[in-house]
Amino acid sequence: MPYVNVKITREGATAAQKAEIIARMTEVLVDVLDKDPRLTFVIIDEVELEDWGVAGLSTSEFRKAQAR
């Protein structure tokens, strides 16, 4: 019973985009490991930019630094 946890920053992913992520992650497990899609769970967690860090900075601050 596979469980996939996808974490993305909260930046307006649409319901359709999330549905596609779920479908494609499920497909990978079916195709690669021959898992039963009815028993495959995909969870999407959306994280605020200030709660996601890169290179010692929040994502917001990291992006600001990259834009300079």
Beta strands, then each sheet from edge to edge (+ up, - down):
strand 1: 3-9
strand 2: 41-47
strand 3: 53-54
strand 4: 57-58
sheet 1: 1+ 2+
sheet 2: 3+ 4-
end
